[in-house]
């Protein structure tokens, strides 16, 4: 009987460990919220370069998560990245708000940051943010720096 109780406790411990690993895997994959958590409205933004932005990336304003990226496609007319986002219904941004692709930390995941504007009218479902700032690509910055250094060196 004592051996059976020990086996049950070990089995419960293994199940608890498996549940913890599943939680960590979902957290790392940014999938901890299975649903949207409430009503949302859809907003789009066009970027010249989306960098490493991925679907399900957070949308934040003032550091607070207010939505998620749902889809990223290429606009066949402008050849820009078209990012579709779902924003929580309780959060309304003015029409002249700015969307930026930002990075969490030096080498962290990328997310959309929305800076609210001052317009009296708010964004509605299906609207497109007109003011955007593309992702900063580290390789491009290094290339520009090296090009500028080479240009300075050849002028001597």
C-alpha positions as CSV (number, residue, x, y, z in Angstrom):
1,X,0.0,0.0,0.0
2,X,2.8,2.4,0.8
3,X,4.5,1.6,-2.5
4,X,1.2,2.5,-4.4
5,X,1.0,5.9,-2.6
6,X,4.6,6.6,-3.6
7,X,3.9,5.7,-7.2
8,X,0.8,8.0,-7.3
9,X,2.8,10.9,-5.9
10,X,5.6,10.4,-8.4
11,X,2.9,10.3,-11.2
12,X,1.4,13.5,-10.0
13,X,4.9,15.1,-9.8
14,X,5.6,14.0,-13.4
15,X,2.2,15.5,-14.6
16,X,2.9,18.7,-12.8
17,X,6.3,18.9,-14.5
18,X,4.8,18.2,-17.9
19,X,2.2,21.0,-17.4
20,X,5.0,23.4,-16.4
21,X,7.0,22.6,-19.5
22,X,3.8,23.0,-21.7
23,X,3.2,26.5,-20.1
24,X,6.9,27.5,-20.7
25,X,6.6,26.4,-24.3
26,X,3.4,28.3,-24.9
27,X,4.9,31.4,-23.2
28,X,8.1,31.2,-25.3
29,X,6.0,30.9,-28.5
30,X,3.8,33.8,-27.4
31,X,0.7,31.6,-27.4
32,X,-0.4,31.8,-23.8
33,X,-3.6,33.5,-24.7
34,X,-5.7,31.1,-26.6
35,X,-8.5,33.5,-27.4
36,X,-8.6,37.3,-28.0
37,X,-9.8,37.9,-24.5
38,X,-12.7,40.1,-25.7
39,X,-14.0,42.2,-28.5
40,X,-11.5,43.7,-30.9
41,X,-11.4,45.8,-34.0
42,X,-9.1,45.5,-37.0
43,X,-6.6,48.1,-38.1
44,X,-4.0,48.0,-40.8
45,X,-0.6,49.7,-41.4
46,X,1.9,49.7,-44.3
47,X,5.6,49.5,-43.6
48,X,8.5,49.8,-46.0
49,X,10.4,47.1,-44.0
50,X,8.8,44.9,-41.3
51,X,12.2,43.4,-40.2
52,X,11.6,40.3,-38.1
53,X,8.0,41.1,-37.1
54,X,5.8,38.0,-36.9
55,X,2.1,37.3,-36.6
56,X,0.9,37.2,-33.0
57,X,3.4,39.8,-32.0
58,X,2.0,42.2,-29.4
59,X,0.7,45.7,-30.2
60,X,1.6,48.1,-27.4
61,X,1.0,51.6,-26.4
62,X,3.0,53.2,-23.5
63,X,4.3,49.7,-22.8
64,X,0.9,48.2,-22.3
65,X,-0.3,45.4,-24.6
66,X,-3.5,46.6,-26.4
67,X,-3.7,44.0,-29.2
68,X,-1.9,41.5,-31.5
69,X,-0.7,41.3,-35.1
70,X,-2.9,38.9,-36.9
71,X,-1.5,38.9,-40.4
72,X,1.4,40.2,-42.5
73,X,1.2,40.3,-46.3
74,X,2.9,42.1,-49.2
75,X,0.8,44.8,-50.8
76,X,1.0,44.0,-54.5
77,X,0.5,47.6,-55.6
78,X,2.8,49.5,-53.3
79,X,5.2,46.6,-52.5
80,X,5.1,47.4,-48.8
81,X,4.4,45.1,-45.9
82,X,0.8,45.2,-44.9
83,X,0.3,44.5,-41.2
84,X,-3.2,43.7,-39.9
85,X,-3.7,44.1,-36.2
86,X,-6.5,43.4,-33.8
87,X,-6.9,46.1,-31.1
88,X,-8.9,45.7,-27.9
89,X,-12.3,47.4,-28.2
90,X,-11.8,49.3,-25.0
91,X,-8.8,51.2,-26.5
92,X,-9.5,53.8,-29.1
93,X,-6.6,55.6,-30.9
94,X,-7.0,59.0,-32.7
95,X,-6.8,58.8,-36.5
96,X,-3.4,60.5,-36.7
97,X,-1.7,58.0,-34.5
98,X,1.7,56.6,-35.4
99,X,2.6,52.9,-35.7
100,X,6.3,51.9,-35.2
101,X,8.0,48.6,-35.4
102,X,10.1,48.4,-32.2
103,X,12.4,45.8,-30.6
104,X,12.1,44.6,-27.0
105,X,15.7,45.0,-25.8
106,X,18.8,44.9,-27.9
107,X,18.2,41.6,-29.7
108,X,14.6,40.8,-28.5
109,X,11.4,40.2,-30.4
110,X,9.8,42.9,-32.4
111,X,6.4,44.4,-31.7
112,X,4.2,47.2,-32.9
113,X,4.2,50.4,-30.8
114,X,1.4,52.9,-31.3
115,X,1.9,56.5,-30.3
116,X,-1.5,58.3,-30.1
117,X,-2.0,61.4,-32.1
118,X,-4.2,64.4,-31.3
119,X,-7.1,64.0,-33.8
120,X,-10.6,64.2,-32.4
121,X,-11.8,61.3,-34.5
122,X,-10.8,57.8,-33.6
123,X,-9.7,54.9,-35.7
124,X,-12.5,52.5,-36.6
125,X,-12.7,48.9,-37.8
126,X,-10.9,48.5,-41.1
127,X,-9.0,51.8,-41.0
128,X,-5.4,52.2,-42.0
129,X,-2.8,54.0,-40.0
130,X,-1.2,56.6,-42.3
131,X,1.9,57.4,-40.3
132,X,4.3,54.5,-39.8
133,X,8.0,54.0,-39.0
134,X,9.6,50.8,-40.4
135,X,11.9,48.5,-38.4
136,X,15.5,49.4,-37.9
137,X,17.6,46.7,-39.4
138,X,20.9,46.3,-37.7
139,X,22.7,45.1,-40.9
140,X,21.6,48.3,-42.7
141,X,22.9,50.5,-39.9
142,X,26.3,48.7,-39.9
143,X,26.5,49.0,-43.7
144,X,25.8,52.7,-43.6
145,X,28.4,53.2,-40.9
146,X,31.0,51.3,-42.9
147,X,30.1,53.1,-46.1
148,X,30.4,56.6,-44.4
149,X,33.8,55.6,-42.8
150,X,35.1,54.5,-46.2
151,X,33.9,57.7,-47.8
152,X,35.7,59.8,-45.1
153,X,38.9,57.8,-45.6
154,X,39.0,58.2,-49.4
155,X,38.6,62.0,-49.1
156,X,42.1,62.5,-47.4
